[in-house]
């Protein structure tokens, strides 16, 4: 069975409190996953939502080198999909996106 996994990250305390808190991101990821599950059918299930609990800069640390990002990349299997609330929560450079 394939998984819909989520990824959430903040890089500053201000982000955590205001614009894109981890709770807000996780809520958006869960809502979109629920929507997708109604369309994808029984081939998919909701997998883990990986959350970077410590402020981690995506500009300075590629996804595969972040604690939760690394765990997620190792756990993903062919056909799995990753959901994030905004692309900059996962990647801040085209090279990181392409290499991942």
Secondary structure, DSSP 8 states (H G I E B T S, - for coil): -EEEEEEE--SSHHHHHTTT-HHHHHHHHHHHHHHHHHHHGGGEEEEEEEE--S---TTTS-GGGSHHHHHHHHH--TT-EEE-SSGGGT-SSHHHHHH-
